[in-house]
Amino acid sequence: MPRTMKAVVKTAPHLGAEWRDVPVPMPLPDWVLLRVRATSICGTDVHIYGWNQWAQTRIGIERLPQILGHEVAGEVVEAGSQCRCIRVGDYVSAETHIYHPADLQAMLGQRHIGERMKIVGVDHDGCFAEYFAVPESVCWVNDGAIPPELAAVQEPMGNACYALLGEDCDVAGKSVVILGDGPTALFAVGIARAVGLTTIVVIGASSYALGIARRMGADHTLDITDSGVDRVQYVRDLTGGYGADLVLDMVGAASAIQEGLKIIRKGGRYSAFGVSGSATIPIDYNNGIVFRGIQIHGISGRKLFDTWYRVRNLLASARVDIRPIITHLLPLERFTEGFETAMGTPRQCGKVVLFPDAQELAAARQRMSAT
Ligand code: ZN
């Protein structure tokens, strides 16, 4: 095992990160060490890379330097002395919400939102590196049929799964409006198609991403830059005049949230996944939520490990083919290009996947070009 490795490190409280030599982490007794095979850029990484208001308050300068990244697929190369389930050689991904088993929420089946829960790449060093240490308790053994470039994105696909299915999974034969066209929104389209929603509408701002949404199975896409369209009426027209059974907010902008509450039908479910830039958003509480009987479900992470199980099965069975969403494969060293791609507006990418190892990247490129 080498002593040092290359890693993408957030070193200073402003835009950017550095490509640095750092020590290979030593796993704690109940942690494992992975050789990272593939890792992908998430919105959270973009917030930290850009050092926005959220990153400044949630992470803070005192935690720097810190390795970025949390979406991963890798091979276990070392297992601590107390590990009982995960073994050297296992091909795994990792849940990023490191739960505390004694939290009340964890005991009630809500491990992803426990009081003492910690997040990889936010509270701990992340996986934009050659090696990555993570607790055994959050490792998820991958199906060998799922290649690393797809296995790495199971974590955000789990967000999409949870936002769409909610707690009761009562979605078949229903309509959904997805606000946003980022990768998680696009994953949600594929899952919606596979699990039998009958009207799938995506409202976004990138004609490129909306094209991917259609390839993933969206029935209708609407570009918000097409200002002549009354979006509330547009959705009513597609849903028999009622409004959508489900609205997934994957934007977080005040205007999208306000509109989402008008687009949803009476008694519908609103999944709140987009993180708002401002903490206070004016909404018509009485007429928008109370008297319309709207259920609002905050989505912070994914249900463990229910969503991992479903996502694995959806990918391994090819019921959902997410390859149209994996638009960029890059060497990890070119992370700056990856971030610039992910941050560009209007969006000209789906998911950006990074590879520390040149051979892994070449193999992934070959698999993707064979499709
Ligand atoms: Zn993520």
Residues whose N, C-alpha, C, O or C-beta is under 5 A from the ligand:
A	BS01	ZN	C42 E71 P156
